[in-house]
Amino acid sequence: MQDHMRRWVRQWPWLRRPARALYRQGRFWQARALGRLRQDALRPLYVDPLAITKSIARDDPALTGSGLAHLGTVAGGDWDLRGVPVSEHDGVYNILRAREVDGRDWHDIPAYRANLARIAAGQIVDSAATAAEYEARWAKTEALYKQIAAEGYLSQAELAGEAGNEAAGAINEVRVQIGRRGELLFEEGLHRLAIAQLLELPQIPVLVTRRHAQWAGLRDAVIKIVAQRGFFHQPFDHPDLDCLNDWYGSELAHTAVYGDERWPVLRDAALGLDYAAATVLDIGAYFGAFCHHFEEAGFSCTAVEPDPVNLDVLCRWRLIKGKTFAVRDCSIFDLEETHFDIVLALNVFHHFVRTREDYERLTVFLQRLECGALFFEPDSNAGIAGAYRQFDDEAFIAFVLEHSGLQEAQLLGRAREGRNVYLLT
């Protein structure tokens, strides 16, 4: 339908400017209305452009009309599995690379010539119906490439000078959809995406128009936690989730996230232990971030998380990422398995010294535990008012060594929040 309208308008050039203005105004009001009706629909995400490798199918019903009716929607089904590589869209990336990197003349680029031949045969290619329009489009793209290379990438709101109007800029950003496993699927804005990818820009703003129901379920569960508690601790390393602390979190959100800086330290120390097919127990696994990391490194993991809200996110994230680590929805004091090569006790044991009962249960658990190594991050900086036992790092380590049968402690480093991380063996 859009192609027919373009051809009709092109027959009367004097109609182009008012038709374009009317079209953009219609899109603007539609986007603003949908943005108010649907949660955070107009908030751009900042993503690595190289992470966008596939697109949705070009015959997807969601792309009919103006392409904005699906803004902010959630849909199940297999629509996210039918896409193709972004590089296959009219050869845009390859044409741009041949021109800007290889320095080839436009008409020496096979994909460029092939598109001109398609246009000559009556097709609309890359929104162009004539050779002159196609050549002008690429001249504009080349100028934009050089401008971004020299001055950096600006959001559409910044370019329009309307940063205070969400809809005005957001609807013209590169648009993506998010699949069931969190895949960023290209929808619109191919030339700008190709420029960003070719220049290897660290991030660009994108507008998310639709999410798969499975992914949206996880995202809603995380939003629920942020709304209730003001923050979440573990990063997901995904822009559509990690932004939620900023969007919905309290003033504590920026100080509450532990970050990924501990993982390289734990990984290197664990690999240095030289366990064959080592088993790992993560006590108070929260969303299971370390089980994801350790499984990817070849370890067999068990996550223990008694909190039902955390457990919901943990299980959704595990399923979406296709992980197989075991999950136990119980207290560690009720855990039947007691033999593991490696145990993670990161920011958790201090919860078990608040009362005499839990302190004694922790003592018994450590005595039952059989492990070769324990990664220990005590929370001894803040202290817990009224706790049954108050430990500094040295005293807490001595307590764990005494009751676990481990012999020595090694300081590995300090996490971002200022707590020390130790390896007990």
Secondary structure as GFF3:
##gff-version 3
##sequence-region A 1 425
A	DSSP	alpha_helix	2	10	.	.	.	ID=ss1
A	DSSP	three_ten_helix	13	15	.	.	.	ID=ss2
A	DSSP	alpha_helix	16	37	.	.	.	ID=ss3
A	DSSP	beta_strand	45	47	.	.	.	ID=ss4
A	DSSP	three_ten_helix	49	51	.	.	.	ID=ss5
A	DSSP	beta_strand	54	55	.	.	.	ID=ss6
A	DSSP	three_ten_helix	61	63	.	.	.	ID=ss7
A	DSSP	beta_strand	73	75	.	.	.	ID=ss8
A	DSSP	three_ten_helix	79	81	.	.	.	ID=ss9
A	DSSP	three_ten_helix	86	88	.	.	.	ID=ss10
A	DSSP	alpha_helix	92	100	.	.	.	ID=ss11
A	DSSP	three_ten_helix	106	108	.	.	.	ID=ss12
A	DSSP	alpha_helix	110	120	.	.	.	ID=ss13
A	DSSP	alpha_helix	131	151	.	.	.	ID=ss14
A	DSSP	alpha_helix	156	160	.	.	.	ID=ss15
A	DSSP	alpha_helix	166	170	.	.	.	ID=ss16
A	DSSP	beta_strand	174	178	.	.	.	ID=ss17
A	DSSP	beta_strand	184	188	.	.	.	ID=ss18
A	DSSP	alpha_helix	190	198	.	.	.	ID=ss19
A	DSSP	beta_strand	204	212	.	.	.	ID=ss20
A	DSSP	alpha_helix	213	229	.	.	.	ID=ss21
A	DSSP	alpha_helix	239	242	.	.	.	ID=ss22
A	DSSP	alpha_helix	244	248	.	.	.	ID=ss23
A	DSSP	alpha_helix	253	256	.	.	.	ID=ss24
A	DSSP	alpha_helix	262	271	.	.	.	ID=ss25
A	DSSP	beta_strand	279	283	.	.	.	ID=ss26
A	DSSP	alpha_helix	289	296	.	.	.	ID=ss27
A	DSSP	beta_strand	300	304	.	.	.	ID=ss28
A	DSSP	alpha_helix	308	320	.	.	.	ID=ss29
A	DSSP	beta_strand	326	328	.	.	.	ID=ss30
A	DSSP	three_ten_helix	332	334	.	.	.	ID=ss31
A	DSSP	beta_strand	339	346	.	.	.	ID=ss32
A	DSSP	three_ten_helix	349	353	.	.	.	ID=ss33
A	DSSP	alpha_helix	356	368	.	.	.	ID=ss34
A	DSSP	beta_strand	370	377	.	.	.	ID=ss35
A	DSSP	alpha_helix	393	404	.	.	.	ID=ss36
A	DSSP	beta_strand	409	414	.	.	.	ID=ss37
A	DSSP	beta_strand	420	424	.	.	.	ID=ss38
###
